[in-house]
Amino acid sequence: MPTITTRDGAQIFYKDWGSGQPVVFSHGWPLNADAWDDQLFFFASNGYRAIAHDRRGHGRSTQTLNGNDMDTYADDLAALVEELDLTNAIHIGHSTGGGEVARYIGRHGTERVAKAVLVGAVPPLMLKTANNPEGLPIEAFDQIRAGVKADRSQFYKDLSAPFYGANRPGATVSQGVRDAFWLMSMQAGFPAAYDCIKAFSETDFREDLKKFDVPTLVIHGDDDQIVPINVGGLRSSKMVKGATLNIYKGAPHGLMTTHKEQFNADLLEFARPESRAAADATRARRGDMRETEVTPPPA
């Protein structure tokens, strides 16, 4: 299996399909690179080099006891980018992976970054605090910790329902999709699965978002039951200068699966050099636009 070795000796597994401009995908908790297979194949089939890694402690990467925090995740991503010598890369992060991308830019800058996409992402800060009253109470994350400790297998089975919106009336999410979620989740080591809850819920990304100076697309479902849009996408899109916000009406957290066709098309349109959204974002960063453009949701 292809891996890179980090400074502390952890082996980070990655997939590397196709050739062309690199598109790097960072997955959510408690999944792994397989969660991006549809997008990896799609981009590799459309002239891009599609790359996704298993975060440390997840999937096929080393199950480290330590280092399950956003700074280390970002440094691991930087190590992957440097080892593969990726330049002009488009970074796409979902949920916790969106936090990883934000912290990567915050710590390592955008010299190797062309564009960024945050999908149902945890930034700017999920936890409710005195200076972040829009966040979720600590009890919500304590419940996740308790579920993982008590019976993580059953917890993941149950979590797959709100993750994909399978608990909504008229939902057509297959059992196969939910089973795949469980399978990927069970490949995460216990220390990483547990510690990452603190990482994705308590890490403050507000200063990281201020350092974004590349065209950025924020995608969020307005029925996201895991990272509510008013906690995540609506706020982060205002903090990243010139960001484009694309709201998916009725979409859940796992919209890259439930809304795959629309999602892939939107990502490809943004990735292309002639992308209108990217051009608008560039103009906004230069002060040529006063407000963030809101892309109409898909029908």
C-alpha positions, -999 to +999 in steps of 0.1 A: +000+000+000+013+035-008+022+054+024+042+084+035+060+086+069+054+115+092+080+131+116+068+109+145+070+077+124+033+073+116+025+057+083-002+076+063-020+056+036-031+074+005-048+068-028-033+085-059-054+081-091-049+098-125-028+127-136-031+164-140-038+192-115-040+176-081-072+175-061-067+164-025-096+151-004-097+151+034-124+128+049-147+132+079-149+114+112-147+085+117-143+075+081-113+071+057-103+078+021-128+053+008-156+078+016-143+098-014-141+070-039-169+083-060-152+117-063-117+102-067-129+082-097-149+111-111-120+135-110-094+110-122-118+103-152-119+140-159-082+148-163-072+154-127-049+137-102-072+126-074-056+120-040-071+110-007-055+098+025-066+080+056-061+103+086-038+089+112-057+064+134-082+058+107-085+032+079-051+019+069-029+045+085-010+039+118-033+038+148-013+062+170-022+067+206-011+103+204-013+131+178-051+128+173-055+166+171-060+192+144-024+206+144-010+171+138-037+163+112-027+194+094+010+186+096+003+151+083-015+166+053+014+190+048+038+160+049+017+142+022+017+173+000+054+178+003+063+141-002+042+140-034+055+174-043+019+187-050+016+222-063-014+242-075-036+218-056-073+220-049-081+209-014-115+196-005-124+187+031-156+172+044-167+177+081-136+171+102-116+171+069-128+206+064-112+215+097-080+197+086-079+218+054-085+250+074-058+243+099-034+232+071-039+266+054-036+283+088-003+266+097+013+261+062-001+288+040-013+286+004+019+285-015+009+250-028-028+256-028-049+268-058-084+266-044-102+252-014-136+236-008-153+232+026-181+206+026-204+203+057-173+214+075-168+219+112-152+254+110-154+280+124-161+264+158-187+238+167-186+242+205-207+268+222-186+291+243-189+326+257-175+341+225-192+315+203-228+315+214-240+300+180-222+267+188-235+234+202-234+227+239-206+204+253-233+179+263-239+171+226-203+160+222-202+142+256-230+121+243-209+111+213-180+102+235-203+081+257-217+063+227-183+055+213-171+042+247-202+022+254-207+004+221-191+021+192-203-005+167-239+001+175-233+038+178-219+039+142-249+020+129-272+045+146-252+075+135-254+065+098-291+074+098-288+112+106-255+113+087-273+105+054-307+117+064-321+082+064-343+092+093-362+117+073-397+109+057-393+096+022-356+090+024-342+066-001-308+059+014-298+023+008-288-001+035-256-006+016-246+030+021-253+027+058-233-005+060-204+010+042-204+039+067-203+013+096-175-006+079-153+025+074-160+037+110-150+004+125-116+006+108-108+037+130-087+029+160-103+036+194-079+063+205-083+082+172-121+078+172-124+091+207-098+119+207-110+132+173-143+141+189-125+168+209-105+178+179-135+184+156-157+200+183-134+222+203-108+234+178-113+271+170-107+277+133-116+313+131-080+326+128-073+299+102-102+310+080-089+346+080-057+333+063-076+319+033-064+339+002-074+315-026-108+310-043-130+291-018-163+273-022-184+264+009-210+237+004-235+228+031-268+210+032-296+229+050-308+197+066-274+187+080-281+170+114-244+165+122-229+200+116-259+223+114-256+249+086-260+278+110-231+265+130-208+257+100-213+268+064-233+300+069-207+314+093-175+301+077-185+314+043-187+349+058-153+346+075-134+336+043-131+367+022-148+362-012-160+327-005-189+313-025-217+296-006-236+268-022-266+256-001-281+222-009-318+223-001-328+193+020-294+178+019-278+159+049-243+158+062-233+130+038-244+149+007-214+137-013-232+104-014-269+113-014-264+142-039-235+127-057-243+138-093-249+174-083-220+175-059-195+161-084-207+185-111-204+215-087-169+205-077-158+200-113-172+234-123-153+251-095-121+232-102-120+243-139-098+273-147-127+291-163-149+286-132-173+315-126-175+308-089-137+309-086-134+340-107-161+357-085-142+347-054-110+361-067-127+394-075-142+395-040-109+390-024-095+419-044-124+441-033-143+442-065-174+426-049-190+436-017-209+405-008-204+368-009-223+352-038-249+326-028-253+299-054-290+287-058-295+253-043-300+223-067-336+215-075 
